Amino acid sequence: MASPITSRAPSFKSAYGPKYQHQANIHGWNKTAVTRIWRGADHSDEDHKLTVGNRCLRAGMYGGAAGVAALLFVSGIPRVRTDIMERIPFVGHFFVKEPVNPADNVSFR
């Protein structure tokens, strides 16, 4: 029976090949991947980096748009309409619901 080889000859490594080094990672996320996400993957140039102010401005714009959309979505609820929507300056009068005159409320029997 042949015994397994205990020591192997070192494998050939070309001087012109790639220089592989170990990259520390946590569950496959290394430092480069995390910083790419943090500053925005679509802007890889140094001139187009997203700064903290730009990120906050962008998040605020999306949050404001989501808030307006949510208010318009629930504006049919009477409590929201009277407590919130009617008190908005310049556009609140669009949400005032006038009562229907009883003479106009005719039922056909």
N, C-alpha and C positions, 0 to 999 in steps of 0.2 A: 504494500500500500504506500502510495506517495504521500509524504508529509507536506503540509502547506508551507509556503515560503513565509518566513517570519519577517524578513526585511526586503523591501523592494527598492529597486533603483529609482532615483528621483526622475519624475517625468520631464521630458524636454520642454523648456520654456524659451521661446524665441525672444530676442531683444527687440524685435520689431512688432510684436503682438501687443494686444491691449494689456494694460497694467491693472489687474483686478485687485480691489481692496474691499475689505468688509465694511458695509455701511450699517451703522446702528439703526434699528427700527423698532417700532412698537406696533405689532399686528400689521406689518407691511407698510406702515406710514413712516417714511424717513423725514429728515429735516427739510429737504427740498420740496417734497410734496405738501407738507404742512405750510411752509411759507408761501408756496404758490397759491394755495387756497386762501390764506390770510390776506394777501395783497391783490388777489384777483387773477385767475389763470389766463384771462384773455389779454392782460397787459404784461408782457414779459420784458418790455424795454424799461430802462431806468427812468426815462422821461414820462412814462405813462403810468407810474405806480399810483395806486389808490392810497391816498393818505387817510388818516383817521377822520379828518374833517369831511372828506368826500364820502367816506363810507357812512358817516353819521347823517350827512345830508341826504344821501340816497335812501337810507333806511327811514328817515323822517318823511321823505316824499312818498314812499310806498305805504308807510303807516298812515299818513294823512289821507291818501287815496282810499285805503281800506276802510278807514273810519267814515269817510263821506259815503262810500258805497254801503256800509252797514246801516248808517242813518237813513239813507234813501230806501233801503230794503225794508226797514221797520217803520217807515213813516206812515203807513196805513193804520198802525195801532193808535187808538185815540189818545192814550196817555202820553205816548212819545210825541205825537203831533202837537198836543197842547202844551206840554211841559218843555219840550226842546225845540221843535221845528218852528213854532210860531214866535219864538223869542230870538231867532237869528236875524240880525239887522239886514235890511235891504231886501231879503227874500222871504221873511217870515209871513208877509201878507198873502203869499201864494198858498200857504198851508192852512189858512183860517177857513173853517167850514161853517158856512152860514146855515142857520136852521131853515127848514123848509116851511113855508107858510101853509097852515092847515087847509086853506082854501085851494091851494094848488095840489094837495094830496087827495086826489079823487080816486075812489075805487069803483070799478065797473062790476056790477053784479048781474 
